[in-house]
């Protein structure tokens, strides 16, 4: 029997199993029936493998005779594969002003278009400060013009919305 030092807190193996009776499944998948804990440990020792509790909440708890080191290796391999296949969505922020100059507008637009072409979402924030709160329509026009310029590379995921003194919009890239 190989007692692994790297066992997780949820893993009940061999002597760590404290249930009086357990349903035992053999190494080939056959059911050996409900056995006392000591008998189940002896069966695992005979097979030169470990007794692993796979369903501690069942009634009676289910334990399987298997090579625990190999089982952990398979679990880690599956977790690594799942992690490799998941895709983390990234959002790049841009901040505009309602009275932005044309050159600044073009620079920010160039950045946004580049990020959308790479497949990254873009969140555009427009902060209204001081007296600009009375001129929200100017900000809406600037935001609409920015969205229109990005229309060929991305679509609006979250429509422009004014929350407090900030108007925000999220543009996601078009599917290729």
LUMDOLO-28663 format. One record per residue (C-alpha): residue number from 1; residue in three letters; x, z, y. Coordinates in steps of 0.001 Angstrom, whole numbers, always signed. Each point is the difference from the previous one (the first is absolute). Layout:
N
<node><nr>NUM</nr><rest>ala</rest><c1>X</c1><c3>Z</c3><c2>Y</c2></node>
...
END
This chain:
176
<node><nr>1</nr><rest>unk</rest><c1>+0</c1><c3>+0</c3><c2>+0</c2></node>
<node><nr>2</nr><rest>unk</rest><c1>+1350</c1><c3>-914</c3><c2>+3415</c2></node>
<node><nr>3</nr><rest>unk</rest><c1>-980</c1><c3>+2400</c3><c2>+2755</c2></node>
<node><nr>4</nr><rest>unk</rest><c1>+230</c1><c3>-1924</c3><c2>+3290</c2></node>
<node><nr>5</nr><rest>unk</rest><c1>+1155</c1><c3>+1937</c3><c2>+3091</c2></node>
<node><nr>6</nr><rest>unk</rest><c1>-1664</c1><c3>-2477</c3><c2>+2392</c2></node>
<node><nr>7</nr><rest>unk</rest><c1>-3536</c1><c3>+731</c3><c2>-1131</c2></node>
<node><nr>8</nr><rest>unk</rest><c1>-2661</c1><c3>+61</c3><c2>+2660</c2></node>
<node><nr>9</nr><rest>unk</rest><c1>-2259</c1><c3>+2971</c3><c2>+720</c2></node>
<node><nr>10</nr><rest>unk</rest><c1>-2955</c1><c3>-1763</c3><c2>-1640</c2></node>
<node><nr>11</nr><rest>unk</rest><c1>+1832</c1><c3>-713</c3><c2>-3271</c2></node>
<node><nr>12</nr><rest>unk</rest><c1>-782</c1><c3>+2378</c3><c2>-2831</c2></node>
<node><nr>13</nr><rest>unk</rest><c1>+2386</c1><c3>-543</c3><c2>-2900</c2></node>
<node><nr>14</nr><rest>unk</rest><c1>+943</c1><c3>+1934</c3><c2>-3122</c2></node>
<node><nr>15</nr><rest>unk</rest><c1>+267</c1><c3>+3759</c3><c2>+726</c2></node>
<node><nr>16</nr><rest>unk</rest><c1>-1604</c1><c3>-373</c3><c2>+3451</c2></node>
<node><nr>17</nr><rest>unk</rest><c1>-3346</c1><c3>-758</c3><c2>-1692</c2></node>
<node><nr>18</nr><rest>unk</rest><c1>-1918</c1><c3>+3289</c3><c2>-84</c2></node>
<node><nr>19</nr><rest>unk</rest><c1>-3342</c1><c3>-1119</c3><c2>-1473</c2></node>
<node><nr>20</nr><rest>unk</rest><c1>-1118</c1><c3>+1693</c3><c2>-3236</c2></node>
<node><nr>21</nr><rest>unk</rest><c1>-1386</c1><c3>-3192</c3><c2>-1579</c2></node>
<node><nr>22</nr><rest>unk</rest><c1>+752</c1><c3>-3622</c3><c2>+873</c2></node>
<node><nr>23</nr><rest>unk</rest><c1>-1195</c1><c3>-3407</c3><c2>-1147</c2></node>
<node><nr>24</nr><rest>unk</rest><c1>+3122</c1><c3>-1713</c3><c2>-1277</c2></node>
<node><nr>25</nr><rest>unk</rest><c1>+650</c1><c3>-3750</c3><c2>+41</c2></node>
<node><nr>26</nr><rest>unk</rest><c1>+2896</c1><c3>-1256</c3><c2>-2104</c2></node>
<node><nr>27</nr><rest>unk</rest><c1>+2863</c1><c3>-2184</c3><c2>+1166</c2></node>
<node><nr>28</nr><rest>unk</rest><c1>-1748</c1><c3>-3130</c3><c2>-1390</c2></node>
<node><nr>29</nr><rest>unk</rest><c1>-3254</c1><c3>+804</c3><c2>+1814</c2></node>
<node><nr>30</nr><rest>unk</rest><c1>-1806</c1><c3>+1513</c3><c2>-2993</c2></node>
<node><nr>31</nr><rest>unk</rest><c1>-2032</c1><c3>+3180</c3><c2>+449</c2></node>
<node><nr>32</nr><rest>unk</rest><c1>+1353</c1><c3>+2978</c3><c2>-1909</c2></node>
<node><nr>33</nr><rest>unk</rest><c1>-2961</c1><c3>+2187</c3><c2>+973</c2></node>
<node><nr>34</nr><rest>unk</rest><c1>-309</c1><c3>+3371</c3><c2>+1698</c2></node>
<node><nr>35</nr><rest>unk</rest><c1>+2992</c1><c3>+2160</c3><c2>-855</c2></node>
<node><nr>36</nr><rest>unk</rest><c1>+1310</c1><c3>+3356</c3><c2>+1066</c2></node>
<node><nr>37</nr><rest>unk</rest><c1>+2786</c1><c3>-193</c3><c2>+2601</c2></node>
<node><nr>38</nr><rest>unk</rest><c1>+2691</c1><c3>+1139</c3><c2>-2467</c2></node>
<node><nr>39</nr><rest>unk</rest><c1>-1054</c1><c3>-2605</c3><c2>-2614</c2></node>
<node><nr>40</nr><rest>unk</rest><c1>+25</c1><c3>-2765</c3><c2>+2630</c2></node>
<node><nr>41</nr><rest>unk</rest><c1>+3517</c1><c3>+994</c3><c2>+1088</c2></node>
<node><nr>42</nr><rest>unk</rest><c1>+1155</c1><c3>-39</c3><c2>-3643</c2></node>
<node><nr>43</nr><rest>unk</rest><c1>-1441</c1><c3>-3519</c3><c2>-500</c2></node>
<node><nr>44</nr><rest>unk</rest><c1>+1864</c1><c3>-1187</c3><c2>+3115</c2></node>
<node><nr>45</nr><rest>unk</rest><c1>+3222</c1><c3>+1623</c3><c2>-1241</c2></node>
<node><nr>46</nr><rest>unk</rest><c1>-396</c1><c3>-1713</c3><c2>-3401</c2></node>
<node><nr>47</nr><rest>unk</rest><c1>-287</c1><c3>-3366</c3><c2>+1759</c2></node>
<node><nr>48</nr><rest>unk</rest><c1>+3056</c1><c3>+956</c3><c2>+2149</c2></node>
<node><nr>49</nr><rest>unk</rest><c1>-2080</c1><c3>-606</c3><c2>+3139</c2></node>
<node><nr>50</nr><rest>unk</rest><c1>-1715</c1><c3>+2021</c3><c2>+2724</c2></node>
<node><nr>51</nr><rest>unk</rest><c1>-3551</c1><c3>+1283</c3><c2>+299</c2></node>
<node><nr>52</nr><rest>unk</rest><c1>-1323</c1><c3>-1155</c3><c2>+3388</c2></node>
<node><nr>53</nr><rest>unk</rest><c1>-3330</c1><c3>+1140</c3><c2>+1436</c2></node>
<node><nr>54</nr><rest>unk</rest><c1>-1628</c1><c3>-3197</c3><c2>+1349</c2></node>
<node><nr>55</nr><rest>unk</rest><c1>-3456</c1><c3>+1426</c3><c2>+828</c2></node>
<node><nr>56</nr><rest>unk</rest><c1>+188</c1><c3>+3742</c3><c2>+792</c2></node>
<node><nr>57</nr><rest>unk</rest><c1>-3530</c1><c3>+114</c3><c2>+1471</c2></node>
<node><nr>58</nr><rest>unk</rest><c1>-1716</c1><c3>-1391</c3><c2>-3103</c2></node>
<node><nr>59</nr><rest>unk</rest><c1>-1748</c1><c3>+2271</c3><c2>-2456</c2></node>
<node><nr>60</nr><rest>unk</rest><c1>+2059</c1><c3>+505</c3><c2>-2153</c2></node>
<node><nr>61</nr><rest>unk</rest><c1>+3143</c1><c3>-1107</c3><c2>+1897</c2></node>
<node><nr>62</nr><rest>unk</rest><c1>+1510</c1><c3>-3239</c3><c2>-1342</c2></node>
<node><nr>63</nr><rest>unk</rest><c1>+3679</c1><c3>-70</c3><c2>-956</c2></node>
<node><nr>64</nr><rest>unk</rest><c1>+2003</c1><c3>-2934</c3><c2>-1274</c2></node>
<node><nr>65</nr><rest>unk</rest><c1>+3144</c1><c3>-95</c3><c2>-2094</c2></node>
<node><nr>66</nr><rest>unk</rest><c1>+2476</c1><c3>-2291</c3><c2>+1776</c2></node>
<node><nr>67</nr><rest>unk</rest><c1>+3525</c1><c3>-349</c3><c2>+1340</c2></node>
<node><nr>68</nr><rest>unk</rest><c1>-341</c1><c3>+1728</c3><c2>+3380</c2></node>
<node><nr>69</nr><rest>unk</rest><c1>+3134</c1><c3>-1561</c3><c2>+1507</c2></node>
<node><nr>70</nr><rest>unk</rest><c1>-1288</c1><c3>-3478</c3><c2>-752</c2></node>
<node><nr>71</nr><rest>unk</rest><c1>-3454</c1><c3>+911</c3><c2>+1318</c2></node>
<node><nr>72</nr><rest>unk</rest><c1>+1500</c1><c3>+1180</c3><c2>+3332</c2></node>
<node><nr>73</nr><rest>unk</rest><c1>+2119</c1><c3>-3157</c3><c2>+209</c2></node>
<node><nr>74</nr><rest>unk</rest><c1>-3104</c1><c3>-2197</c3><c2>-488</c2></node>
<node><nr>75</nr><rest>unk</rest><c1>-1902</c1><c3>+1982</c3><c2>+2668</c2></node>
<node><nr>76</nr><rest>unk</rest><c1>+2844</c1><c3>-363</c3><c2>+2514</c2></node>
<node><nr>77</nr><rest>unk</rest><c1>+279</c1><c3>-3712</c3><c2>-775</c2></node>
<node><nr>78</nr><rest>unk</rest><c1>-3744</c1><c3>-485</c3><c2>+618</c2></node>
<node><nr>79</nr><rest>unk</rest><c1>+172</c1><c3>+1970</c3><c2>+3259</c2></node>
<node><nr>80</nr><rest>unk</rest><c1>+2992</c1><c3>-2040</c3><c2>+1181</c2></node>
<node><nr>81</nr><rest>unk</rest><c1>-1795</c1><c3>-3264</c3><c2>-831</c2></node>
<node><nr>82</nr><rest>unk</rest><c1>-3151</c1><c3>+1120</c3><c2>+1850</c2></node>
<node><nr>83</nr><rest>unk</rest><c1>+2082</c1><c3>+988</c3><c2>+3027</c2></node>
<node><nr>84</nr><rest>unk</rest><c1>+1747</c1><c3>-3373</c3><c2>-4</c2></node>
<node><nr>85</nr><rest>unk</rest><c1>-3323</c1><c3>-1866</c3><c2>-58</c2></node>
<node><nr>86</nr><rest>unk</rest><c1>-1613</c1><c3>+1893</c3><c2>+2872</c2></node>
<node><nr>87</nr><rest>unk</rest><c1>+233</c1><c3>-1478</c3><c2>+3470</c2></node>
<node><nr>88</nr><rest>unk</rest><c1>+242</c1><c3>+2214</c3><c2>+3080</c2></node>
<node><nr>89</nr><rest>unk</rest><c1>-1757</c1><c3>-1504</c3><c2>+3003</c2></node>
<node><nr>90</nr><rest>unk</rest><c1>+1995</c1><c3>+297</c3><c2>+3180</c2></node>
<node><nr>91</nr><rest>unk</rest><c1>-1497</c1><c3>-60</c3><c2>+3485</c2></node>
<node><nr>92</nr><rest>unk</rest><c1>+2165</c1><c3>-920</c3><c2>+3003</c2></node>
<node><nr>93</nr><rest>unk</rest><c1>-1171</c1><c3>+1427</c3><c2>+3347</c2></node>
<node><nr>94</nr><rest>unk</rest><c1>-41</c1><c3>-1843</c3><c2>+3319</c2></node>
<node><nr>95</nr><rest>unk</rest><c1>-1009</c1><c3>+1441</c3><c2>+3365</c2></node>
<node><nr>96</nr><rest>unk</rest><c1>-1531</c1><c3>-2159</c3><c2>+2708</c2></node>
<node><nr>97</nr><rest>unk</rest><c1>-1028</c1><c3>+779</c3><c2>+3529</c2></node>
<node><nr>98</nr><rest>unk</rest><c1>-3219</c1><c3>-1329</c3><c2>+1532</c2></node>
<node><nr>99</nr><rest>unk</rest><c1>+2002</c1><c3>-1522</c3><c2>+2891</c2></node>
<node><nr>100</nr><rest>unk</rest><c1>+2894</c1><c3>-1325</c3><c2>-2103</c2></node>
<node><nr>101</nr><rest>unk</rest><c1>+2239</c1><c3>-2687</c3><c2>+1510</c2></node>
<node><nr>102</nr><rest>unk</rest><c1>-23</c1><c3>-3456</c3><c2>-1646</c2></node>
<node><nr>103</nr><rest>unk</rest><c1>+3614</c1><c3>+192</c3><c2>-1254</c2></node>
<node><nr>104</nr><rest>unk</rest><c1>-566</c1><c3>+3436</c3><c2>-1549</c2></node>
<node><nr>105</nr><rest>unk</rest><c1>-3214</c1><c3>-1280</c3><c2>-1570</c2></node>
<node><nr>106</nr><rest>unk</rest><c1>+1879</c1><c3>-2952</c3><c2>-1534</c2></node>
<node><nr>107</nr><rest>unk</rest><c1>+2765</c1><c3>+2260</c3><c2>-1346</c2></node>
<node><nr>108</nr><rest>unk</rest><c1>-2476</c1><c3>+2382</c3><c2>-1652</c2></node>
<node><nr>109</nr><rest>unk</rest><c1>-1947</c1><c3>-2975</c3><c2>-1341</c2></node>
<node><nr>110</nr><rest>unk</rest><c1>+3174</c1><c3>-1458</c3><c2>-1517</c2></node>
<node><nr>111</nr><rest>unk</rest><c1>+704</c1><c3>+3310</c3><c2>-1770</c2></node>
<node><nr>112</nr><rest>unk</rest><c1>-3554</c1><c3>+246</c3><c2>-1321</c2></node>
<node><nr>113</nr><rest>unk</rest><c1>+32</c1><c3>-3607</c3><c2>-1263</c2></node>
<node><nr>114</nr><rest>unk</rest><c1>+3322</c1><c3>+588</c3><c2>-1764</c2></node>
<node><nr>115</nr><rest>unk</rest><c1>-1324</c1><c3>+3131</c3><c2>-1734</c2></node>
<node><nr>116</nr><rest>unk</rest><c1>-3240</c1><c3>-1710</c3><c2>-1019</c2></node>
<node><nr>117</nr><rest>unk</rest><c1>+1985</c1><c3>-2921</c3><c2>-1440</c2></node>
<node><nr>118</nr><rest>unk</rest><c1>+2006</c1><c3>+2522</c3><c2>-2064</c2></node>
<node><nr>119</nr><rest>unk</rest><c1>-3247</c1><c3>+1473</c3><c2>-1350</c2></node>
<node><nr>120</nr><rest>unk</rest><c1>+9</c1><c3>+3256</c3><c2>+1986</c2></node>
<node><nr>121</nr><rest>unk</rest><c1>-3087</c1><c3>+1403</c3><c2>+1732</c2></node>
<node><nr>122</nr><rest>unk</rest><c1>+194</c1><c3>+478</c3><c2>+3764</c2></node>
<node><nr>123</nr><rest>unk</rest><c1>-1749</c1><c3>+2772</c3><c2>+1938</c2></node>
<node><nr>124</nr><rest>unk</rest><c1>-358</c1><c3>-663</c3><c2>+3699</c2></node>
<node><nr>125</nr><rest>unk</rest><c1>-640</c1><c3>+2904</c3><c2>+2351</c2></node>
<node><nr>126</nr><rest>unk</rest><c1>-924</c1><c3>-376</c3><c2>+3639</c2></node>
<node><nr>127</nr><rest>unk</rest><c1>+178</c1><c3>+3177</c3><c2>+2049</c2></node>
<node><nr>128</nr><rest>unk</rest><c1>-2103</c1><c3>+336</c3><c2>+3140</c2></node>
<node><nr>129</nr><rest>unk</rest><c1>+1586</c1><c3>+2372</c3><c2>+2493</c2></node>
<node><nr>130</nr><rest>unk</rest><c1>-1368</c1><c3>+1393</c3><c2>+3250</c2></node>
<node><nr>131</nr><rest>unk</rest><c1>-2129</c1><c3>-2491</c3><c2>+1938</c2></node>
<node><nr>132</nr><rest>unk</rest><c1>+219</c1><c3>-2603</c3><c2>-2777</c2></node>
<node><nr>133</nr><rest>unk</rest><c1>-2804</c1><c3>+1891</c3><c2>-1791</c2></node>
<node><nr>134</nr><rest>unk</rest><c1>-2373</c1><c3>-1628</c3><c2>+2493</c2></node>
<node><nr>135</nr><rest>unk</rest><c1>+1281</c1><c3>-3471</c3><c2>-955</c2></node>
<node><nr>136</nr><rest>unk</rest><c1>-514</c1><c3>+15</c3><c2>-3773</c2></node>
<node><nr>137</nr><rest>unk</rest><c1>-1360</c1><c3>-3576</c3><c2>+179</c2></node>
<node><nr>138</nr><rest>unk</rest><c1>+3478</c1><c3>-1224</c3><c2>+1111</c2></node>
<node><nr>139</nr><rest>unk</rest><c1>+1488</c1><c3>+1670</c3><c2>-3076</c2></node>
<node><nr>140</nr><rest>unk</rest><c1>-2636</c1><c3>-1551</c3><c2>-2279</c2></node>
<node><nr>141</nr><rest>unk</rest><c1>+869</c1><c3>-3476</c3><c2>+1334</c2></node>
<node><nr>142</nr><rest>unk</rest><c1>+3731</c1><c3>+560</c3><c2>-562</c2></node>
<node><nr>143</nr><rest>unk</rest><c1>-659</c1><c3>+1295</c3><c2>-3531</c2></node>
<node><nr>144</nr><rest>unk</rest><c1>-2320</c1><c3>-2940</c3><c2>-778</c2></node>
<node><nr>145</nr><rest>unk</rest><c1>+2666</c1><c3>-2444</c3><c2>+1222</c2></node>
<node><nr>146</nr><rest>unk</rest><c1>+2625</c1><c3>+1684</c3><c2>-2211</c2></node>
<node><nr>147</nr><rest>unk</rest><c1>-2302</c1><c3>-144</c3><c2>-3045</c2></node>
<node><nr>148</nr><rest>unk</rest><c1>-801</c1><c3>-3664</c3><c2>+716</c2></node>
<node><nr>149</nr><rest>unk</rest><c1>+3727</c1><c3>-853</c3><c2>+82</c2></node>
<node><nr>150</nr><rest>unk</rest><c1>+517</c1><c3>+1692</c3><c2>-3416</c2></node>
<node><nr>151</nr><rest>unk</rest><c1>-3121</c1><c3>-1556</c3><c2>-1573</c2></node>
<node><nr>152</nr><rest>unk</rest><c1>+1887</c1><c3>-2628</c3><c2>-2046</c2></node>
<node><nr>153</nr><rest>unk</rest><c1>+2237</c1><c3>+2589</c3><c2>-1738</c2></node>
<node><nr>154</nr><rest>unk</rest><c1>-2325</c1><c3>+2965</c3><c2>-346</c2></node>
<node><nr>155</nr><rest>unk</rest><c1>-3520</c1><c3>+1255</c3><c2>+279</c2></node>
<node><nr>156</nr><rest>unk</rest><c1>-1419</c1><c3>+3113</c3><c2>+1634</c2></node>
<node><nr>157</nr><rest>unk</rest><c1>-400</c1><c3>+2744</c3><c2>-2585</c2></node>
<node><nr>158</nr><rest>unk</rest><c1>-1206</c1><c3>+2679</c3><c2>+2374</c2></node>
<node><nr>159</nr><rest>unk</rest><c1>-1749</c1><c3>-1249</c3><c2>+3143</c2></node>
<node><nr>160</nr><rest>unk</rest><c1>+1238</c1><c3>+1150</c3><c2>+3439</c2></node>
<node><nr>161</nr><rest>unk</rest><c1>-1330</c1><c3>+3490</c3><c2>+543</c2></node>
<node><nr>162</nr><rest>unk</rest><c1>+437</c1><c3>+2348</c3><c2>+2939</c2></node>
<node><nr>163</nr><rest>unk</rest><c1>+833</c1><c3>+3553</c3><c2>-1090</c2></node>
<node><nr>164</nr><rest>unk</rest><c1>+658</c1><c3>+2257</c3><c2>+2943</c2></node>
<node><nr>165</nr><rest>unk</rest><c1>+2359</c1><c3>-1904</c3><c2>+2283</c2></node>
<node><nr>166</nr><rest>unk</rest><c1>+1429</c1><c3>-2285</c3><c2>-2720</c2></node>
<node><nr>167</nr><rest>unk</rest><c1>-1450</c1><c3>-3251</c3><c2>-1313</c2></node>
<node><nr>168</nr><rest>unk</rest><c1>+1239</c1><c3>-904</c3><c2>-3494</c2></node>
<node><nr>169</nr><rest>unk</rest><c1>-253</c1><c3>-3002</c3><c2>-2283</c2></node>
<node><nr>170</nr><rest>unk</rest><c1>+1531</c1><c3>-707</c3><c2>-3423</c2></node>
<node><nr>171</nr><rest>unk</rest><c1>+890</c1><c3>-3566</c3><c2>-936</c2></node>
<node><nr>172</nr><rest>unk</rest><c1>+760</c1><c3>-731</c3><c2>-3652</c2></node>
<node><nr>173</nr><rest>unk</rest><c1>+1851</c1><c3>-3125</c3><c2>-1156</c2></node>
<node><nr>174</nr><rest>unk</rest><c1>-1943</c1><c3>-2840</c3><c2>-1603</c2></node>
<node><nr>175</nr><rest>unk</rest><c1>+351</c1><c3>-347</c3><c2>-3771</c2></node>
<node><nr>176</nr><rest>unk</rest><c1>+2421</c1><c3>-2677</c3><c2>-1062</c2></node>
END
